[in-house]
Amino acid sequence: MAALHNRDESGYNERQIMREHIAPSASHPVKPDYVEYLRDESRLVGRADTISFPATRDELQEALRALAAAGTPVTLQGGRTGITGGAVPLGGHVLNLSRLNRFLGLRHEPEGNRFLLAVEPGVLLSDLREAVTRKEFPTQGWSQDSLDTLELFRRQGAYFLAPDPTESTASVGGAVSTNASGALSFAYGPTRRYVASLGVLLADGSALSLRRGGQRAEGLQYRLQAEGGRTLEGRLPSYRMPQVKHAAGLYVEPDMELMDLLIGSEGVLGVFAQVELLLLPLPEQIQGVMSFFPQLSGALSFAERMRSLGTAGAREGGPAAREGGAAAIELFDANALVLLRSQKKHNPAFAELPDLPPAEGAIYVEIHAEEQERAEALLYSLAEALAACGADPEASWIAEHPRELERLKELRHALPEAVNLLIDERRKADPAITKLATDMAVPCPELNGVVSLFQRSLEEAGLQYLMFGHVGDCHVHVNILPRGVEEYRKGNALYQDWARAVVDRGGTISAEHGVGKLKVPLLRILYGEQGLEEIRAVIETFNPGFRLNRGNMVGWGG
Ligand SMILES: Cc1cc2nc3c(=O)[nH]c(=O)nc-3n(C[C@H](O)[C@H](O)[C@H](O)COP(=O)(O)OP(=O)(O)OC[C@H]3O[C@@H](n4cnc5c(N)ncnc54)[C@H](O)[C@@H]3O)c2cc1C
């Protein structure tokens, strides 16, 4: 049980500290660093009795076994950047995986010259990106094969992890658990596509290994063998997933690879203890263009044109992508631009953002290509499309060098951060409110219709809002910014109405953030009670009693 009640670096007993937080009126002083572990970026605050920070796979397994023997509910945490409350505990024990953060080794597959990096789940995306870019890894404990592969890797050109979630303090385990996406997912797809193998620990501590190209369902029947003899078998849910970018509920398809059932499962089926990720060669030519439009409709038309800008093959994410095209197409509406301008003016943390010109909408396009000639041809088509959609190509910003590209990415990242700061400020006056952030995607022919619906209903309701995000994937985040509890209620009601409208049009209620604890009612709108029951049946097989990540995806106890 050592792992469960470790002393933290601070020297305090973790079990005791968590108790203090749950009962802040106790005579012991409250340690603010542990209060943090009761919440994630959704700002939902949970409760828990104990917490531990296993630092090795063995400690993690030992903790899971002990917790299973005691029948204790367990909530998994990675970077706690999730915005649906998935890492927020509903009692029991918190297993924080942030110290399971070793790079485990590198493998090479000569066919396709593929490099695969194995890591523990607590490795942060920012650390992974930096290590891959610099080709410098903490190699302690690596096998000779891995060290040799690293030498080979260093002799190649630059590589990257293609899914590019905006929040880089997220962990690999969290990204796999939510099947996270980012701006580059327009061309390269979500995290799922880059997971080559998974080492999973089930809620009772038994181990399961899964790999791409491995175990498959037969129709909707699944059967997996865990190490130690436990058989997991049953029937997959019968729902059909929406044919859009989608990250809500269990991934299900007849004859599917069973690793895909685990990816995006939000920790309700097992703990990812080890993840092997496919790295891609970085394209030779990368250019970012930020353009400003006098009308939002012009920005949306431009996005539509950019969707067909030579993406053929790029969505395969592999070498076929090398012919180039748009890799990211990101929207900022007028309100988003206003908020960024205001943050730049008033908040020193945003002082370095570029000066944004007045506009009703802006689009960031990132072009990836191998040949300079091809990149130039793509830029030429882009400029033509800009002129046709009412924007001045001369007023666009072009970023070619890594630092300039980084600046435009920082601008994009600054937006959700600015929204969170604004809401935190408002919560001081009214703690009952939170940001209401949609994560819905629709089939592309439906995009303009739902954007009009969002705008019309928000303006009729008199709510403050902004829109931004992955318009290339017809996936636009609407952030409603309530100024009080009444507006929060109105916004929440709108959110449910939109979910029905989006589902009616063949869309999804979550394209990248997952369901967590906050979006269970929306998943019910998508799949109905029967769909949720079918998911519960799979959970019960993997995770009897729903002890692990209780409440995620399908809720708990009404
Ligand atoms: C400013 C901002 C921008 C964001 N931008 C994006 C974006 O562009 N794209 C996107 O997809 N998301 C985005 N997010 C959401 C969030 O970053 C992602 O959901 C991310 O993948 C969560 O990773 P995490 O390590 O923080 O996980 P956590 O929040 O700690 O956990 C998320 C879920 O994963 C589970 N989990 C964690 N580790 C494991 C594990 N090892 N095994 C099994 N389950 C586990 C948790 O229990 C929880 O259910 C953004 C968030 C913020 C705050």
The ligand as an SDF file (V2000), in Angstrom:
LIG
                    3D

 53 58  0  0  0  0  0  0  0  0999 V2000
   -6.8240   25.9320  -23.2460 C   0  0  0  0  0  0  0  0  0  0  0  0
   -7.2310   24.5340  -23.6300 C   0  0  0  0  0  0  0  0  0  0  0  0
   -7.1670   24.1450  -24.9630 C   0  0  0  0  0  0  0  0  0  0  0  0
   -7.5240   22.8300  -25.3270 C   0  0  0  0  0  0  0  0  0  0  0  0
   -7.4280   22.4730  -26.6320 N   0  0  0  0  0  0  0  0  0  0  0  0
   -7.7320   21.2050  -27.0000 C   0  0  0  0  0  0  0  0  0  0  0  0
   -7.6020   20.7990  -28.3580 C   0  0  0  0  0  0  0  0  0  0  0  0
   -7.1730   21.5480  -29.2200 O   0  0  0  0  0  0  0  0  0  0  0  0
   -7.9520   19.5330  -28.6740 N   0  0  0  0  0  0  0  0  0  0  0  0
   -8.4010   18.6470  -27.7390 C   0  0  0  0  0  0  0  0  0  0  0  0
   -8.6940   17.5030  -28.0850 O   0  0  0  0  0  0  0  0  0  0  0  0
   -8.5390   18.9980  -26.4450 N   0  0  0  0  0  0  0  0  0  0  0  0
   -8.2080   20.2450  -26.0570 C   0  0  0  0  0  0  0  0  0  0  0  0
   -8.3270   20.6130  -24.7400 N   0  0  0  0  0  0  0  0  0  0  0  0
   -8.8190   19.6290  -23.7600 C   0  0  0  0  0  0  0  0  0  0  0  0
   -7.7090   18.7830  -23.1000 C   0  0  0  0  0  0  0  0  0  0  0  0
   -6.4560   19.4090  -23.2030 O   0  0  0  0  0  0  0  0  0  0  0  0
   -7.6420   17.3930  -23.7190 C   0  0  0  0  0  0  0  0  0  0  0  0
   -8.8460   16.7090  -23.4690 O   0  0  0  0  0  0  0  0  0  0  0  0
   -6.4820   16.5380  -23.2180 C   0  0  0  0  0  0  0  0  0  0  0  0
   -6.3780   15.3920  -24.0160 O   0  0  0  0  0  0  0  0  0  0  0  0
   -6.6130   16.0940  -21.7750 C   0  0  0  0  0  0  0  0  0  0  0  0
   -5.3620   15.5470  -21.3520 O   0  0  0  0  0  0  0  0  0  0  0  0
   -4.9410   15.5750  -19.8140 P   0  0  0  0  0  0  0  0  0  0  0  0
   -3.6580   14.8670  -19.6500 O   0  0  0  0  0  0  0  0  0  0  0  0
   -5.0060   16.9430  -19.2790 O   0  0  0  0  0  0  0  0  0  0  0  0
   -6.0790   14.6600  -19.1910 O   0  0  0  0  0  0  0  0  0  0  0  0
   -6.9750   14.8590  -17.9120 P   0  0  0  0  0  0  0  0  0  0  0  0
   -7.7710   16.1040  -18.0050 O   0  0  0  0  0  0  0  0  0  0  0  0
   -6.1740   14.6450  -16.6990 O   0  0  0  0  0  0  0  0  0  0  0  0
   -7.9320   13.6060  -18.1130 O   0  0  0  0  0  0  0  0  0  0  0  0
   -8.7890   13.5180  -19.2220 C   0  0  0  0  0  0  0  0  0  0  0  0
   -9.4750   12.1460  -19.1740 C   0  0  0  0  0  0  0  0  0  0  0  0
   -8.5140   11.1290  -19.4190 O   0  0  0  0  0  0  0  0  0  0  0  0
   -8.4900   10.1940  -18.3320 C   0  0  0  0  0  0  0  0  0  0  0  0
   -7.1230    9.7340  -18.2250 N   0  0  0  0  0  0  0  0  0  0  0  0
   -6.0190   10.4820  -17.9710 C   0  0  0  0  0  0  0  0  0  0  0  0
   -4.9260    9.7160  -18.0280 N   0  0  0  0  0  0  0  0  0  0  0  0
   -5.3390    8.4570  -18.3170 C   0  0  0  0  0  0  0  0  0  0  0  0
   -4.6720    7.2140  -18.5160 C   0  0  0  0  0  0  0  0  0  0  0  0
   -3.3560    7.0980  -18.4180 N   0  0  0  0  0  0  0  0  0  0  0  0
   -5.4180    6.1140  -18.7980 N   0  0  0  0  0  0  0  0  0  0  0  0
   -6.7670    6.2110  -18.9340 C   0  0  0  0  0  0  0  0  0  0  0  0
   -7.4340    7.3530  -18.7500 N   0  0  0  0  0  0  0  0  0  0  0  0
   -6.7330    8.4660  -18.4520 C   0  0  0  0  0  0  0  0  0  0  0  0
   -9.0130   10.9810  -17.1510 C   0  0  0  0  0  0  0  0  0  0  0  0
   -9.5560   10.1420  -16.1570 O   0  0  0  0  0  0  0  0  0  0  0  0
  -10.0720   11.8380  -17.8160 C   0  0  0  0  0  0  0  0  0  0  0  0
  -11.2370   11.0980  -18.0060 O   0  0  0  0  0  0  0  0  0  0  0  0
   -7.9720   21.9120  -24.3430 C   0  0  0  0  0  0  0  0  0  0  0  0
   -8.0180   22.3010  -23.0010 C   0  0  0  0  0  0  0  0  0  0  0  0
   -7.6490   23.6010  -22.6340 C   0  0  0  0  0  0  0  0  0  0  0  0
   -7.6950   23.9780  -21.1980 C   0  0  0  0  0  0  0  0  0  0  0  0
  1  2  1  0
  2  3  1  0
  2 52  2  0
  3  4  2  0
  4  5  1  0
  4 50  1  0
  5  6  2  0
  6  7  1  0
  6 13  1  0
  7  8  2  0
  7  9  1  0
  9 10  1  0
 10 11  2  0
 10 12  1  0
 12 13  2  0
 13 14  1  0
 14 15  1  0
 14 50  1  0
 15 16  1  0
 16 17  1  0
 16 18  1  0
 18 19  1  0
 18 20  1  0
 20 21  1  0
 20 22  1  0
 22 23  1  0
 23 24  1  0
 24 25  2  0
 24 26  1  0
 24 27  1  0
 27 28  1  0
 28 29  2  0
 28 30  1  0
 28 31  1  0
 31 32  1  0
 32 33  1  0
 33 34  1  0
 33 48  1  0
 34 35  1  0
 35 36  1  0
 35 46  1  0
 36 37  1  0
 36 45  1  0
 37 38  2  0
 38 39  1  0
 39 40  1  0
 39 45  2  0
 40 41  1  0
 40 42  2  0
 42 43  1  0
 43 44  2  0
 44 45  1  0
 46 47  1  0
 46 48  1  0
 48 49  1  0
 50 51  2  0
 51 52  1  0
 52 53  1  0
M  END
$$$$
